[in-house]
Structure formats: C-alpha cells, structure tokens
C-alpha cells in the first residue's frame, strides 16, 4: 500500500501534535523560568490548526484534551473544551484561505494561549472572582513565554507565500 505525498504529510502532522504533548510533559519543566512554563503543545497545535483547518483541529483538540484530562486532577473535560474551542477558532484561519504573516501568526499564538487558559480556568469552576489574578499571575507570563518559543518555531517553519484558492 502506497501513500501519496499529501497523505504522508497529513499523517506526519497528525503525529506531531500528540508528540508535542509528550514534549510538554518532559521538556517544558526543564526550560521553565521562575516557575513559568511555555506551552510547547500549543505552539505545535496552533501550527496544526493553521495547516489543516477547523474540522481536523477540533477533533485533534478534543482527543488531545481528553488525554490531558485523563492525567489531570482538575475538572474532567476542561482541557477538551478549551482545546476544542481554540482549535475551531484558529482553524478558521486555514492557510489555504487566509495568508498570515509572521507577526500575525505569533499574535494568534498568544491569543490562543490566553484563550485556552481563560476557558480552562472558567470550565474548571475556579470562578470569575479569581480570573483577574489568574490571568495576571499565570496566564500572561505563560502566554508571553509561549509566544517567544512560538516566534522561534514559526521562524523555522515559515508560512506559505500566498493563500491558495479552492
């Protein structure tokens, strides 16, 4: 059985996201600064969303979120909901339809990281009263560190030069 080049690329993209979960659990604690860890998983996940579109991003976000929920002690389903919403939102800017330059991709990564953290916080039933403190002490430093790592990764994997027509 032989696969076309496009099929091989899709299989590879599908394998990179769960691999990023492993990297998040093993490498991210090693590169933490003052207790702030970058979300290596979100960097790869946003790249996956931009390359594949909304529907594959929703499914990948749901299943990776379920894997994270399995090992978390918090509210079951919080990661799944957050990653599904982030996957759908970022997947709408599929590279075949919209051309995104380098600064916009890094900004979208920051928006995705912040959106993920806020949704996770709210779904985990921590309450609106603690949200400003959570955003200032946890989400913003993590988002900025994730954007820094994402800027490096996105520079290594540049966007397509033009948007393709359907």
Secondary structure, DSSP 4 states (H G I P E B T S, - for coil): ----HHHHHHHHHHHHHHHHHHHHHHTGGGG-BTTB---HHHHHHHHHHHHH-HHHHHHHHHHHHHHHHHH-SS-TTHHHHHHHHHHHHHHTT-TTT----HHHHHHHHHHHHHHHHHHHHHHTT--STTHHHHIIIIIHHHHHHHHHHHHHHHHHSPPPSSPPP-
